[in-house]
């Protein structure tokens, strides 16, 4: 079925073969980040961040990012996606320097337009990294605000949730909001329910992951009543040990409580997943079928940061 994905990290979606090939082209020495089968190898979340940074360091310049975007969107389309919102960090694309970011953006927008003509739309959510100095988030927000428009549609924050309190990043979120960008924030993955409440104080309408809300019934009620959308990534949560298996994942419990949940892949090659596997796994775990997934995709369209005319097109595509 046709699918909408709201939570996909561009660098985290880089296929291992693509990164190995790129490194070979550049004679760039990669650290030990692959297993014997050629897949990404890491041990726990901290090591995952190390491998993620090594993958990102292989991408050097606008042309590399444009090539990666094409590969990622092609894979998304193969898995039934018709619209994807991608987390892209200016910290990786030019170190937060605005002119350097503009160069990266121009190259990626050209690919995005081409892929949209082929039936797979996309938007960018510029992302601050929580485990960096909060002052660095201001650079990411300025890049977002100065280039808000057709492809740059949102602003968010990723990285190690417990590295710094959300309030330290309030300036960046205020800047992005004033530029008319949609706001989201990773929370409730490694941080508990309090991390979700902190993220909500930034004025976000979406939460990346958010599954630990289930530990706080009052928070679950608030999410349901306020229409906050959770960008759930079940395969990622299982792979990183947050949930024993898909049957233990709280996505169904949250949906039953009236919370708007959506399905995404996060960093698919790291977690040996894709959108088809996510949907099939949830169907097997909870008995979900077309009706449940259609509802989640409708919620995803409602929560998407793209323009209203794009949303109307996507709604028609799903009918």
C-alpha positions as a Markdown table, in Angstrom:
| # | Residue | x | y | z |
|---|---|---|---|---|
| 1 | Unk | 0.0 | 0.0 | 0.0 |
| 2 | Unk | 1.0 | 3.6 | -0.4 |
| 3 | Unk | 2.8 | 5.0 | 2.6 |
| 4 | Unk | 3.8 | 8.3 | 4.2 |
| 5 | Unk | 7.0 | 8.4 | 6.3 |
| 6 | Unk | 7.7 | 11.2 | 8.7 |
| 7 | Unk | 10.9 | 10.1 | 10.5 |
| 8 | Unk | 13.9 | 9.2 | 8.3 |
| 9 | Unk | 17.4 | 10.4 | 8.9 |
| 10 | Unk | 19.2 | 11.0 | 5.6 |
| 11 | Unk | 22.6 | 9.9 | 6.7 |
| 12 | Unk | 21.1 | 7.1 | 8.7 |
| 13 | Unk | 19.4 | 5.8 | 5.5 |
| 14 | Unk | 22.7 | 5.5 | 3.6 |
| 15 | Unk | 23.1 | 1.9 | 2.4 |
| 16 | Unk | 26.3 | 0.2 | 3.5 |
| 17 | Unk | 27.3 | -0.5 | -0.1 |
| 18 | Unk | 26.9 | 3.1 | -1.0 |
| 19 | Unk | 29.2 | 4.2 | 1.9 |
| 20 | Unk | 31.8 | 1.6 | 1.0 |
| 21 | Unk | 31.7 | 2.7 | -2.6 |
| 22 | Unk | 32.0 | 6.4 | -1.8 |
| 23 | Unk | 34.9 | 5.8 | 0.6 |
| 24 | Unk | 36.7 | 3.8 | -2.1 |
| 25 | Unk | 36.2 | 6.6 | -4.6 |
| 26 | Unk | 37.8 | 9.1 | -2.1 |
| 27 | Unk | 40.4 | 6.7 | -0.7 |
| 28 | Unk | 38.8 | 7.5 | 2.6 |
| 29 | Unk | 39.7 | 5.0 | 5.3 |
| 30 | Unk | 36.7 | 3.8 | 7.2 |
| 31 | Unk | 36.9 | 2.6 | 10.8 |
| 32 | Unk | 35.5 | -0.8 | 11.9 |
| 33 | Unk | 31.8 | -0.2 | 11.2 |
| 34 | Unk | 30.8 | -3.3 | 9.2 |
| 35 | Unk | 30.2 | -6.9 | 10.2 |
| 36 | Unk | 31.3 | -9.9 | 8.1 |
| 37 | Unk | 28.1 | -9.6 | 6.0 |
| 38 | Unk | 28.8 | -6.0 | 5.1 |
| 39 | Unk | 26.1 | -4.6 | 7.4 |
| 40 | Unk | 26.6 | -1.8 | 9.9 |
| 41 | Unk | 27.9 | -3.1 | 13.2 |
| 42 | Unk | 27.5 | -1.4 | 16.5 |
| 43 | Unk | 27.0 | -2.3 | 20.2 |
| 44 | Unk | 24.4 | -0.2 | 21.9 |
| 45 | Unk | 23.2 | 3.4 | 21.4 |
| 46 | Unk | 26.6 | 5.2 | 22.1 |
| 47 | Unk | 28.3 | 2.9 | 19.6 |
| 48 | Unk | 25.5 | 3.5 | 17.1 |
| 49 | Unk | 26.3 | 7.3 | 17.3 |
| 50 | Unk | 29.9 | 6.5 | 16.6 |
| 51 | Unk | 29.1 | 4.5 | 13.5 |
| 52 | Unk | 26.5 | 7.1 | 12.4 |
| 53 | Unk | 29.2 | 9.8 | 12.7 |
| 54 | Unk | 31.6 | 7.7 | 10.7 |
| 55 | Unk | 29.1 | 7.2 | 7.9 |
| 56 | Unk | 28.3 | 10.9 | 7.9 |
| 57 | Unk | 32.0 | 11.8 | 7.7 |
| 58 | Unk | 32.2 | 9.9 | 4.4 |
| 59 | Unk | 29.8 | 12.3 | 2.9 |
| 60 | Unk | 31.8 | 15.3 | 1.8 |
| 61 | Unk | 30.1 | 18.0 | -0.1 |
| 62 | Unk | 26.9 | 18.8 | -2.0 |
| 63 | Unk | 27.4 | 16.2 | -4.7 |
| 64 | Unk | 27.7 | 13.4 | -2.2 |
| 65 | Unk | 24.5 | 14.4 | -0.4 |
| 66 | Unk | 22.7 | 14.7 | -3.7 |
| 67 | Unk | 23.7 | 11.2 | -4.7 |
| 68 | Unk | 22.7 | 9.9 | -1.3 |
| 69 | Unk | 19.3 | 11.6 | -1.5 |
| 70 | Unk | 18.6 | 10.0 | -4.9 |
| 71 | Unk | 19.5 | 6.5 | -3.6 |
| 72 | Unk | 17.4 | 6.9 | -0.4 |
| 73 | Unk | 14.3 | 8.2 | -2.2 |
| 74 | Unk | 14.5 | 5.4 | -4.8 |
| 75 | Unk | 14.6 | 2.8 | -2.0 |
| 76 | Unk | 11.7 | 4.6 | -0.2 |
| 77 | Unk | 9.6 | 4.5 | -3.5 |
| 78 | Unk | 10.4 | 0.7 | -3.8 |
| 79 | Unk | 8.8 | 0.2 | -0.4 |
| 80 | Unk | 5.6 | 2.1 | -1.3 |
| 81 | Unk | 6.4 | 5.5 | 0.1 |
| 82 | Unk | 4.9 | 8.5 | -1.8 |
| 83 | Unk | 6.1 | 11.2 | 0.6 |
| 84 | Unk | 9.0 | 11.2 | 3.0 |
| 85 | Unk | 10.2 | 13.8 | 5.5 |
| 86 | Unk | 13.9 | 13.6 | 6.0 |
| 87 | Unk | 16.0 | 14.8 | 8.9 |
| 88 | Unk | 19.0 | 16.6 | 7.5 |
| 89 | Unk | 21.6 | 18.3 | 9.7 |
| 90 | Unk | 23.4 | 21.5 | 8.6 |
| 91 | Unk | 26.1 | 20.4 | 11.1 |
| 92 | Unk | 27.0 | 17.5 | 8.7 |
| 93 | Unk | 26.3 | 19.7 | 5.6 |
| 94 | Unk | 28.9 | 22.4 | 6.0 |
| 95 | Unk | 29.4 | 22.6 | 9.7 |
| 96 | Unk | 26.4 | 24.9 | 10.3 |
| 97 | Unk | 27.8 | 27.5 | 7.9 |
| 98 | Unk | 24.9 | 29.2 | 6.0 |
| 99 | Unk | 26.6 | 29.6 | 2.6 |
| 100 | Unk | 27.9 | 26.0 | 2.7 |
| 101 | Unk | 24.4 | 24.8 | 3.7 |
| 102 | Unk | 22.9 | 26.7 | 0.7 |
| 103 | Unk | 25.2 | 24.8 | -1.6 |
| 104 | Unk | 24.2 | 21.5 | -0.1 |
| 105 | Unk | 20.6 | 22.4 | -0.3 |
| 106 | Unk | 20.7 | 23.5 | -3.9 |
| 107 | Unk | 22.1 | 20.1 | -4.9 |
| 108 | Unk | 19.5 | 18.2 | -2.9 |
| 109 | Unk | 16.6 | 20.3 | -4.0 |
| 110 | Unk | 17.4 | 19.5 | -7.6 |
| 111 | Unk | 17.3 | 15.8 | -6.8 |
| 112 | Unk | 14.1 | 16.2 | -4.8 |
| 113 | Unk | 12.4 | 17.9 | -7.7 |
| 114 | Unk | 13.4 | 15.2 | -10.1 |
| 115 | Unk | 12.2 | 12.4 | -7.8 |
| 116 | Unk | 9.0 | 14.2 | -7.1 |
| 117 | Unk | 8.3 | 14.1 | -10.9 |
| 118 | Unk | 8.9 | 10.3 | -10.6 |
| 119 | Unk | 6.2 | 10.0 | -7.9 |
| 120 | Unk | 8.1 | 10.2 | -4.6 |
| 121 | Unk | 7.8 | 13.5 | -2.8 |
| 122 | Unk | 9.9 | 14.7 | 0.1 |
| 123 | Unk | 10.5 | 17.5 | 2.6 |
| 124 | Unk | 13.5 | 18.3 | 4.7 |
| 125 | Unk | 13.5 | 18.8 | 8.5 |
| 126 | Unk | 16.6 | 20.6 | 9.4 |
| 127 | Unk | 18.0 | 19.1 | 12.6 |
| 128 | Unk | 20.0 | 20.4 | 15.5 |
| 129 | Unk | 22.1 | 17.7 | 17.4 |
| 130 | Unk | 21.4 | 17.6 | 21.1 |
| 131 | Unk | 24.8 | 16.2 | 22.1 |
| 132 | Unk | 26.6 | 19.2 | 20.6 |
| 133 | Unk | 26.9 | 22.6 | 22.3 |
| 134 | Unk | 23.4 | 24.2 | 22.4 |
| 135 | Unk | 25.0 | 27.2 | 20.8 |
| 136 | Unk | 25.5 | 25.1 | 17.7 |
| 137 | Unk | 21.7 | 24.6 | 17.4 |
| 138 | Unk | 21.4 | 28.3 | 16.7 |
| 139 | Unk | 23.4 | 27.9 | 13.5 |
| 140 | Unk | 21.2 | 25.0 | 12.5 |
| 141 | Unk | 18.1 | 27.1 | 13.2 |
| 142 | Unk | 19.4 | 30.1 | 11.2 |
| 143 | Unk | 20.1 | 27.8 | 8.3 |
| 144 | Unk | 16.5 | 26.5 | 8.5 |
| 145 | Unk | 15.0 | 29.9 | 8.8 |
| 146 | Unk | 17.0 | 31.4 | 6.0 |
| 147 | Unk | 16.2 | 28.6 | 3.6 |
| 148 | Unk | 12.6 | 27.8 | 4.6 |
| 149 | Unk | 10.5 | 27.2 | 1.5 |
| 150 | Unk | 9.6 | 24.5 | -0.9 |
| 151 | Unk | 11.8 | 21.6 | 0.4 |
| 152 | Unk | 12.8 | 22.9 | 3.8 |
| 153 | Unk | 9.6 | 22.5 | 5.8 |
| 154 | Unk | 10.5 | 21.8 | 9.4 |
| 155 | Unk | 13.0 | 22.0 | 12.2 |
| 156 | Unk | 13.8 | 19.4 | 14.8 |
| 157 | Unk | 16.3 | 18.1 | 17.2 |
| 158 | Unk | 17.9 | 14.6 | 17.3 |
| 159 | Unk | 21.0 | 13.1 | 19.0 |
| 160 | Unk | 21.4 | 11.8 | 22.6 |
| 161 | Unk | 18.2 | 12.8 | 24.4 |
| 162 | Unk | 19.8 | 12.9 | 27.8 |
| 163 | Unk | 22.7 | 15.2 | 26.8 |
| 164 | Unk | 21.1 | 18.5 | 27.7 |
| 165 | Unk | 17.6 | 19.8 | 28.7 |
| 166 | Unk | 15.3 | 20.9 | 26.0 |
| 167 | Unk | 15.1 | 24.4 | 27.4 |
| 168 | Unk | 18.7 | 25.0 | 26.4 |
| 169 | Unk | 17.5 | 24.9 | 22.7 |
| 170 | Unk | 14.5 | 27.2 | 23.1 |
| 171 | Unk | 16.1 | 30.0 | 21.0 |
| 172 | Unk | 16.6 | 27.7 | 18.0 |
| 173 | Unk | 13.0 | 26.5 | 18.1 |
| 174 | Unk | 11.7 | 30.0 | 18.5 |
| 175 | Unk | 13.8 | 31.1 | 15.5 |
| 176 | Unk | 12.4 | 28.2 | 13.4 |
| 177 | Unk | 8.8 | 28.9 | 14.5 |
| 178 | Unk | 9.1 | 32.6 | 13.5 |
| 179 | Unk | 10.1 | 31.4 | 10.1 |
| 180 | Unk | 6.9 | 29.4 | 9.7 |
| 181 | Unk | 8.6 | 26.0 | 10.0 |
| 182 | Unk | 6.9 | 22.9 | 11.5 |
| 183 | Unk | 8.5 | 21.7 | 14.7 |
| 184 | Unk | 9.4 | 18.2 | 16.0 |
| 185 | Unk | 11.8 | 16.8 | 18.6 |
| 186 | Unk | 13.2 | 13.4 | 19.5 |
| 187 | Unk | 12.0 | 12.5 | 23.0 |
| 188 | Unk | 10.6 | 9.6 | 24.9 |
| 189 | Unk | 13.0 | 7.1 | 23.4 |
| 190 | Unk | 15.9 | 7.1 | 25.9 |
| 191 | Unk | 14.5 | 9.8 | 28.0 |
| 192 | Unk | 11.4 | 9.1 | 30.1 |
| 193 | Unk | 8.0 | 10.8 | 30.0 |
| 194 | Unk | 9.6 | 14.0 | 31.4 |
| 195 | Unk | 11.6 | 14.3 | 28.2 |
| 196 | Unk | 8.4 | 14.4 | 26.2 |
| 197 | Unk | 7.0 | 17.1 | 28.4 |
| 198 | Unk | 10.2 | 19.1 | 27.9 |
| 199 | Unk | 9.9 | 18.7 | 24.2 |
| 200 | Unk | 6.3 | 19.9 | 24.2 |
| 201 | Unk | 7.4 | 23.1 | 26.0 |
| 202 | Unk | 9.3 | 23.9 | 22.8 |
| 203 | Unk | 6.0 | 24.2 | 20.9 |
| 204 | Unk | 6.4 | 21.1 | 18.8 |
| 205 | Unk | 3.4 | 19.4 | 17.1 |
| 206 | Unk | 5.2 | 16.1 | 16.7 |
| 207 | Unk | 7.4 | 13.9 | 18.8 |
| 208 | Unk | 10.1 | 11.6 | 17.4 |
| 209 | Unk | 9.6 | 8.2 | 18.9 |
| 210 | Unk | 7.7 | 9.2 | 22.1 |
| 211 | Unk | 7.0 | 5.6 | 23.1 |
| 212 | Unk | 7.8 | 6.1 | 26.8 |
| 213 | Unk | 4.7 | 8.3 | 27.1 |
| 214 | Unk | 3.0 | 5.0 | 27.8 |
| 215 | Unk | 4.5 | 5.1 | 31.3 |
| 216 | Unk | 2.5 | 8.2 | 32.2 |
| 217 | Unk | -1.3 | 7.9 | 31.7 |
| 218 | Unk | -1.8 | 11.6 | 32.2 |
| 219 | Unk | 0.7 | 12.4 | 29.4 |
| 220 | Unk | -1.0 | 9.9 | 27.1 |
| 221 | Unk | -4.3 | 11.6 | 27.7 |
| 222 | Unk | -2.7 | 15.0 | 26.9 |
| 223 | Unk | -1.1 | 13.7 | 23.7 |
| 224 | Unk | -4.5 | 12.3 | 22.6 |
| 225 | Unk | -6.5 | 15.4 | 23.5 |
| 226 | Unk | -4.0 | 17.9 | 21.9 |
| 227 | Unk | -3.5 | 15.9 | 18.7 |
| 228 | Unk | 0.3 | 15.5 | 19.1 |
| 229 | Unk | 1.6 | 13.0 | 16.5 |
| 230 | Unk | 4.2 | 10.4 | 17.4 |
| 231 | Unk | 6.7 | 9.4 | 14.8 |
| 232 | Unk | 7.0 | 5.8 | 15.9 |
| 233 | Unk | 9.9 | 3.7 | 14.6 |
| 234 | Unk | 9.2 | 0.2 | 16.0 |
| 235 | Unk | 12.0 | -1.7 | 14.2 |
| 236 | Unk | 14.5 | 0.8 | 15.5 |
| 237 | Unk | 13.2 | 0.5 | 19.1 |
| 238 | Unk | 13.5 | -3.3 | 19.0 |
| 239 | Unk | 17.0 | -3.2 | 17.4 |
| 240 | Unk | 18.3 | -0.9 | 20.1 |
| 241 | Unk | 16.8 | -2.9 | 22.9 |
| 242 | Unk | 14.1 | -0.5 | 24.0 |
| 243 | Unk | 11.4 | -3.2 | 23.4 |
| 244 | Unk | 11.8 | -6.9 | 23.6 |
| 245 | Unk | 10.1 | -7.5 | 20.3 |
| 246 | Unk | 7.3 | -5.9 | 18.2 |
| 247 | Unk | 4.6 | -7.5 | 20.3 |
| 248 | Unk | 6.0 | -5.6 | 23.3 |
| 249 | Unk | 6.1 | -2.3 | 21.5 |
| 250 | Unk | 3.6 | 0.2 | 22.9 |
| 251 | Unk | 2.4 | 1.6 | 19.5 |
| 252 | Unk | -0.8 | -0.4 | 19.7 |
| 253 | Unk | -1.5 | 0.6 | 23.3 |
| 254 | Unk | -0.9 | 4.3 | 22.4 |
| 255 | Unk | -3.2 | 4.1 | 19.4 |
| 256 | Unk | -5.9 | 2.4 | 21.4 |
| 257 | Unk | -5.7 | 5.3 | 23.9 |
| 258 | Unk | -6.4 | 7.8 | 21.0 |
| 259 | Unk | -2.8 | 9.0 | 20.4 |
| 260 | Unk | -2.0 | 9.7 | 16.7 |
| 261 | Unk | 0.8 | 7.3 | 15.9 |
| 262 | Unk | 2.6 | 6.9 | 12.6 |
| 263 | Unk | 5.1 | 4.3 | 11.3 |
| 264 | Unk | 8.7 | 5.2 | 10.1 |
| 265 | Unk | 12.1 | 3.5 | 9.8 |
| 266 | Unk | 14.5 | 5.9 | 11.5 |
| 267 | Unk | 17.8 | 4.6 | 10.2 |
| 268 | Unk | 16.7 | 1.6 | 8.2 |
| 269 | Unk | 20.0 | -0.1 | 7.1 |
| 270 | Unk | 21.3 | 0.2 | 10.7 |
| 271 | Unk | 18.4 | -1.8 | 11.9 |
| 272 | Unk | 17.9 | -4.2 | 9.0 |
| 273 | Unk | 14.5 | -2.8 | 8.2 |
| 274 | Unk | 12.4 | -0.9 | 5.6 |
| 275 | Unk | 8.8 | 0.3 | 5.4 |
| 276 | Unk | 7.5 | -3.0 | 4.0 |
| 277 | Unk | 9.1 | -4.9 | 6.9 |
| 278 | Unk | 7.7 | -2.4 | 9.4 |
| 279 | Unk | 4.2 | -2.8 | 8.1 |
| 280 | Unk | 4.4 | -6.6 | 7.9 |
| 281 | Unk | 5.8 | -6.9 | 11.3 |
| 282 | Unk | 3.1 | -4.7 | 12.9 |
| 283 | Unk | 0.4 | -6.7 | 10.9 |
| 284 | Unk | 1.8 | -9.9 | 12.3 |
| 285 | Unk | 2.2 | -8.5 | 15.9 |
| 286 | Unk | -1.2 | -6.8 | 16.3 |
| 287 | Unk | -3.4 | -8.1 | 13.5 |
| 288 | Unk | -3.5 | -4.7 | 11.8 |
| 289 | Unk | -4.7 | -4.5 | 8.2 |
| 290 | Unk | -5.4 | -1.9 | 5.6 |
| 291 | Unk | -7.9 | 0.1 | 7.7 |
| 292 | Unk | -5.4 | 0.6 | 10.6 |
| 293 | Unk | -2.5 | 1.5 | 8.3 |
| 294 | Unk | -4.7 | 3.8 | 6.2 |
| 295 | Unk | -5.7 | 5.7 | 9.4 |
| 296 | Unk | -2.0 | 6.1 | 10.4 |
| 297 | Unk | -1.1 | 7.4 | 7.0 |
| 298 | Unk | -3.9 | 9.9 | 7.2 |
| 299 | Unk | -2.6 | 11.0 | 10.5 |
| 300 | Unk | 0.8 | 11.3 | 9.0 |
| 301 | Unk | -0.5 | 13.5 | 6.2 |
| 302 | Unk | -2.3 | 15.7 | 8.8 |
| 303 | Unk | 1.0 | 16.1 | 10.7 |
| 304 | Unk | 3.3 | 16.5 | 7.8 |
| 305 | Unk | 5.1 | 19.8 | 7.4 |
| 306 | Unk | 4.6 | 20.0 | 3.6 |
| 307 | Unk | 2.3 | 22.6 | 2.0 |
| 308 | Unk | -1.4 | 22.2 | 2.1 |
| 309 | Unk | -1.7 | 21.6 | -1.6 |
| 310 | Unk | 0.8 | 18.7 | -1.3 |
| 311 | Unk | -1.3 | 17.3 | 1.6 |
| 312 | Unk | -4.5 | 17.4 | -0.6 |
| 313 | Unk | -2.6 | 15.5 | -3.3 |
| 314 | Unk | -1.5 | 12.9 | -0.9 |
| 315 | Unk | -5.0 | 12.4 | 0.5 |
| 316 | Unk | -6.2 | 11.8 | -3.0 |
| 317 | Unk | -3.4 | 9.3 | -3.5 |
| 318 | Unk | -4.4 | 7.3 | -0.5 |
| 319 | Unk | -8.1 | 7.0 | -1.5 |
